[in-house]
Every structure is written in structure tokens, then in C-alpha cells.
Amino acid sequence: MAPNAIIEASAGLARSSRTGPTEQFRAIYAGRILEWKGIAIALEAFEQRREQKWTLEIYGEGVDRARLEDQTAGLGLTGVVKFMGLVDREVLFNSMHSANAFIFPSLHDSSPWVVAEAAVAGLPVLCFPQGGSKELAIGNAQIIDINRPAESINQILDSIERGENVPPERVLWDRQRVRELLKSTYCEVTA
């Protein structure tokens, strides 16, 4: 994953067709694997699901990976949750293109651009209201209730299964949008 602030339409993130009945749904997480990224919260949610129609792919590396792999095995989720490791940006974009949701339960992030990338791919982005995730996901944000996160994640995933909470269009974070936002911000600050 390369840091970037502008995602051009040519980046291969055009929204795929995710409509129609399906037996299996895919959620993904991408980022560093650290305790404060909240991946354990997502695992708890997947463990609580009565009927497992979802898989979770975790892209990235970090010091918490071994502990979370052990937790995954302990919860009986080995066939449901897959740790994908570090991948090329194009591989991640292709995964976003074909996924049904992006789960980003980070407890502390101010500007996670991977959330913007997921929003550009047209994915519903499950995130907490604090930090920059909600702002970067814009209309694609599906807010996780901080008081009952696992239950909230499952309610959102269930609604996505039913065809609800699916963004009608992708969010744009291209050069024109960034230019307009910067101009607006500088005008506001210097007024």
C-alpha cells in the first residue's frame, strides 16, 4: 500500500457490480495490524454471527498479527478469516473492487486514506464516528456504535446482505475534488 492523497479514476477502483442474490459475502480490512486498529472487534463480531455468510480478508502486517491469528483459531474462525499479508496496491484494489464491505474498526486514526480508497471503490465502510474515517468515507460511512461494536457490525453486515446500506455511487477523491477542498479550506482560514 502506497500513501496517496489523490485517487484517480484510472486507479482501477471503478465500482463493480455487487447486486443480485449471493450465498457468500466478502469483507476486507487493510492497514497495519496493531491492537488499536480494532481488528479484534471485527473478529468478535464474526464469532457472534449465527449463520456465516461472510468472510473477512485482512491485508497488512504488524506486531499484533500472531496474536490475532491465534485469536482467530481460538474462536473457530480459521476458515472464515484470512490473513493476506502485504500485497501490491493493485491486488488490494482488485480485492476492494470485488468485496461487499470494508471494515475499519480503528480506535484511533486521523487520516486513513485506505478508507478513501474503499469509498472510491463504492464499498460501504464500517467505521467508528471518531477520527477521520467517517469524513474520508463520506456517504459510504456506516457508523459502528461504540457502545456495542460487535453487535453493530453484525447489524450493518446483515443490512448489506439484504441490499440495504449499499452506497448508490462511488465517492470521488480525484485531483479536482482535492483542489476544490484545499481552495475552500484556505479561503475559510484566511477570511
Contacts in CASP RR format, 6 or more apart in sequence:
PFRMAT RR
TARGET T0000
AUTHOR 0000-0000-0000
METHOD contacts of the structure
MODEL  1
MAPNAIIEASAGLARSSRTGPTEQFRAIYAGRILEWKGIAIALEAFEQRR
EQKWTLEIYGEGVDRARLEDQTAGLGLTGVVKFMGLVDREVLFNSMHSAN
AFIFPSLHDSSPWVVAEAAVAGLPVLCFPQGGSKELAIGNAQIIDINRPA
ESINQILDSIERGENVPPERVLWDRQRVRELLKSTYCEVTA
1 30 0 8 1.000
1 31 0 8 1.000
1 59 0 8 1.000
1 60 0 8 1.000
1 86 0 8 1.000
1 89 0 8 1.000
1 92 0 8 1.000
1 114 0 8 1.000
2 89 0 8 1.000
3 113 0 8 1.000
4 113 0 8 1.000
5 113 0 8 1.000
5 173 0 8 1.000
5 178 0 8 1.000
6 173 0 8 1.000
6 174 0 8 1.000
6 175 0 8 1.000
6 178 0 8 1.000
7 13 0 8 1.000
7 116 0 8 1.000
7 117 0 8 1.000
7 120 0 8 1.000
7 173 0 8 1.000
7 174 0 8 1.000
8 174 0 8 1.000
8 175 0 8 1.000
9 172 0 8 1.000
9 174 0 8 1.000
11 93 0 8 1.000
11 120 0 8 1.000
12 93 0 8 1.000
12 97 0 8 1.000
13 93 0 8 1.000
13 96 0 8 1.000
13 97 0 8 1.000
13 117 0 8 1.000
13 120 0 8 1.000
13 121 0 8 1.000
13 122 0 8 1.000
13 170 0 8 1.000
14 97 0 8 1.000
14 170 0 8 1.000
15 97 0 8 1.000
15 121 0 8 1.000
15 122 0 8 1.000
15 169 0 8 1.000
15 170 0 8 1.000
16 97 0 8 1.000
16 98 0 8 1.000
16 121 0 8 1.000
18 100 0 8 1.000
18 166 0 8 1.000
23 53 0 8 1.000
24 53 0 8 1.000
24 54 0 8 1.000
24 55 0 8 1.000
25 53 0 8 1.000
25 54 0 8 1.000
25 55 0 8 1.000
25 100 0 8 1.000
25 101 0 8 1.000
25 157 0 8 1.000
25 160 0 8 1.000
25 161 0 8 1.000
26 54 0 8 1.000
26 55 0 8 1.000
26 56 0 8 1.000
26 57 0 8 1.000
26 98 0 8 1.000
26 99 0 8 1.000
26 100 0 8 1.000
26 101 0 8 1.000
27 42 0 8 1.000
27 54 0 8 1.000
27 55 0 8 1.000
27 56 0 8 1.000
27 57 0 8 1.000
27 99 0 8 1.000
27 100 0 8 1.000
27 101 0 8 1.000
27 102 0 8 1.000
27 103 0 8 1.000
27 126 0 8 1.000
27 157 0 8 1.000
28 56 0 8 1.000
28 57 0 8 1.000
28 58 0 8 1.000
28 59 0 8 1.000
28 95 0 8 1.000
28 96 0 8 1.000
28 99 0 8 1.000
28 101 0 8 1.000
28 102 0 8 1.000
28 103 0 8 1.000
28 118 0 8 1.000
29 37 0 8 1.000
29 39 0 8 1.000
29 42 0 8 1.000
29 56 0 8 1.000
29 57 0 8 1.000
29 58 0 8 1.000
29 59 0 8 1.000
29 102 0 8 1.000
29 103 0 8 1.000
29 104 0 8 1.000
30 58 0 8 1.000
30 59 0 8 1.000
30 60 0 8 1.000
30 92 0 8 1.000
30 102 0 8 1.000
30 114 0 8 1.000
30 118 0 8 1.000
31 37 0 8 1.000
31 59 0 8 1.000
31 60 0 8 1.000
31 112 0 8 1.000
31 114 0 8 1.000
32 60 0 8 1.000
32 61 0 8 1.000
32 62 0 8 1.000
33 39 0 8 1.000
33 58 0 8 1.000
33 60 0 8 1.000
33 61 0 8 1.000
33 62 0 8 1.000
33 63 0 8 1.000
33 64 0 8 1.000
33 65 0 8 1.000
33 68 0 8 1.000
34 62 0 8 1.000
34 63 0 8 1.000
34 64 0 8 1.000
35 64 0 8 1.000
36 106 0 8 1.000
36 107 0 8 1.000
36 108 0 8 1.000
37 64 0 8 1.000
37 105 0 8 1.000
37 106 0 8 1.000
37 107 0 8 1.000
37 109 0 8 1.000
38 105 0 8 1.000
38 106 0 8 1.000
38 107 0 8 1.000
39 58 0 8 1.000
39 64 0 8 1.000
39 68 0 8 1.000
39 105 0 8 1.000
40 68 0 8 1.000
40 71 0 8 1.000
41 105 0 8 1.000
41 144 0 8 1.000
41 149 0 8 1.000
41 150 0 8 1.000
41 153 0 8 1.000
42 56 0 8 1.000
42 103 0 8 1.000
42 105 0 8 1.000
42 153 0 8 1.000
43 56 0 8 1.000
43 68 0 8 1.000
43 71 0 8 1.000
43 72 0 8 1.000
43 75 0 8 1.000
43 77 0 8 1.000
43 81 0 8 1.000
44 75 0 8 1.000
44 149 0 8 1.000
44 150 0 8 1.000
45 149 0 8 1.000
45 150 0 8 1.000
45 151 0 8 1.000
45 153 0 8 1.000
45 154 0 8 1.000
45 157 0 8 1.000
46 52 0 8 1.000
46 54 0 8 1.000
46 56 0 8 1.000
46 75 0 8 1.000
46 77 0 8 1.000
46 80 0 8 1.000
46 81 0 8 1.000
47 75 0 8 1.000
47 76 0 8 1.000
47 77 0 8 1.000
48 150 0 8 1.000
48 151 0 8 1.000
48 154 0 8 1.000
49 154 0 8 1.000
49 157 0 8 1.000
52 80 0 8 1.000
53 161 0 8 1.000
54 80 0 8 1.000
54 100 0 8 1.000
54 157 0 8 1.000
55 79 0 8 1.000
55 80 0 8 1.000
55 81 0 8 1.000
55 82 0 8 1.000
56 80 0 8 1.000
56 81 0 8 1.000
56 82 0 8 1.000
56 103 0 8 1.000
57 81 0 8 1.000
57 82 0 8 1.000
57 84 0 8 1.000
57 95 0 8 1.000
57 99 0 8 1.000
58 68 0 8 1.000
58 81 0 8 1.000
58 82 0 8 1.000
58 83 0 8 1.000
58 84 0 8 1.000
58 85 0 8 1.000
59 84 0 8 1.000
59 85 0 8 1.000
59 86 0 8 1.000
59 87 0 8 1.000
59 92 0 8 1.000
59 95 0 8 1.000
60 84 0 8 1.000
60 85 0 8 1.000
60 86 0 8 1.000
60 87 0 8 1.000
61 85 0 8 1.000
61 86 0 8 1.000
65 83 0 8 1.000
65 85 0 8 1.000
68 83 0 8 1.000
69 83 0 8 1.000
72 78 0 8 1.000
72 81 0 8 1.000
72 83 0 8 1.000
84 95 0 8 1.000
87 95 0 8 1.000
92 117 0 8 1.000
93 117 0 8 1.000
93 121 0 8 1.000
96 102 0 8 1.000
96 117 0 8 1.000
96 118 0 8 1.000
96 121 0 8 1.000
96 123 0 8 1.000
97 121 0 8 1.000
99 121 0 8 1.000
99 123 0 8 1.000
100 123 0 8 1.000
100 124 0 8 1.000
100 160 0 8 1.000
101 123 0 8 1.000
101 124 0 8 1.000
101 125 0 8 1.000
101 126 0 8 1.000
101 142 0 8 1.000
101 156 0 8 1.000
101 157 0 8 1.000
101 160 0 8 1.000
102 115 0 8 1.000
102 118 0 8 1.000
102 121 0 8 1.000
102 123 0 8 1.000
102 124 0 8 1.000
102 125 0 8 1.000
102 126 0 8 1.000
103 126 0 8 1.000
103 153 0 8 1.000
104 112 0 8 1.000
104 114 0 8 1.000
104 115 0 8 1.000
104 118 0 8 1.000
104 125 0 8 1.000
104 126 0 8 1.000
104 127 0 8 1.000
104 133 0 8 1.000
105 126 0 8 1.000
105 127 0 8 1.000
105 128 0 8 1.000
105 144 0 8 1.000
105 149 0 8 1.000
105 153 0 8 1.000
106 112 0 8 1.000
106 127 0 8 1.000
106 128 0 8 1.000
106 133 0 8 1.000
107 128 0 8 1.000
108 130 0 8 1.000
108 131 0 8 1.000
109 131 0 8 1.000
109 132 0 8 1.000
109 133 0 8 1.000
110 131 0 8 1.000
110 132 0 8 1.000
111 132 0 8 1.000
111 136 0 8 1.000
112 132 0 8 1.000
112 133 0 8 1.000
112 136 0 8 1.000
113 136 0 8 1.000
115 125 0 8 1.000
115 127 0 8 1.000
115 132 0 8 1.000
115 133 0 8 1.000
115 136 0 8 1.000
115 137 0 8 1.000
116 136 0 8 1.000
116 137 0 8 1.000
116 171 0 8 1.000
116 173 0 8 1.000
117 173 0 8 1.000
118 125 0 8 1.000
118 137 0 8 1.000
118 140 0 8 1.000
119 125 0 8 1.000
119 136 0 8 1.000
119 137 0 8 1.000
119 138 0 8 1.000
119 139 0 8 1.000
119 140 0 8 1.000
119 141 0 8 1.000
119 167 0 8 1.000
119 170 0 8 1.000
119 171 0 8 1.000
119 173 0 8 1.000
120 170 0 8 1.000
120 171 0 8 1.000
120 172 0 8 1.000
120 173 0 8 1.000
121 170 0 8 1.000
122 140 0 8 1.000
122 167 0 8 1.000
122 169 0 8 1.000
122 170 0 8 1.000
122 171 0 8 1.000
123 140 0 8 1.000
123 167 0 8 1.000
124 140 0 8 1.000
124 142 0 8 1.000
124 156 0 8 1.000
124 160 0 8 1.000
124 165 0 8 1.000
124 166 0 8 1.000
124 167 0 8 1.000
125 133 0 8 1.000
125 137 0 8 1.000
125 140 0 8 1.000
125 141 0 8 1.000
125 142 0 8 1.000
126 142 0 8 1.000
126 144 0 8 1.000
126 153 0 8 1.000
126 156 0 8 1.000
126 157 0 8 1.000
127 133 0 8 1.000
127 134 0 8 1.000
127 137 0 8 1.000
127 141 0 8 1.000
127 142 0 8 1.000
127 143 0 8 1.000
127 144 0 8 1.000
128 134 0 8 1.000
128 143 0 8 1.000
128 144 0 8 1.000
128 146 0 8 1.000
128 149 0 8 1.000
129 143 0 8 1.000
129 146 0 8 1.000
130 146 0 8 1.000
133 141 0 8 1.000
134 141 0 8 1.000
134 143 0 8 1.000
136 173 0 8 1.000
137 171 0 8 1.000
138 171 0 8 1.000
139 167 0 8 1.000
139 171 0 8 1.000
140 167 0 8 1.000
140 171 0 8 1.000
142 156 0 8 1.000
142 165 0 8 1.000
143 152 0 8 1.000
144 152 0 8 1.000
144 153 0 8 1.000
144 156 0 8 1.000
145 151 0 8 1.000
145 152 0 8 1.000
156 165 0 8 1.000
159 165 0 8 1.000
160 166 0 8 1.000
END
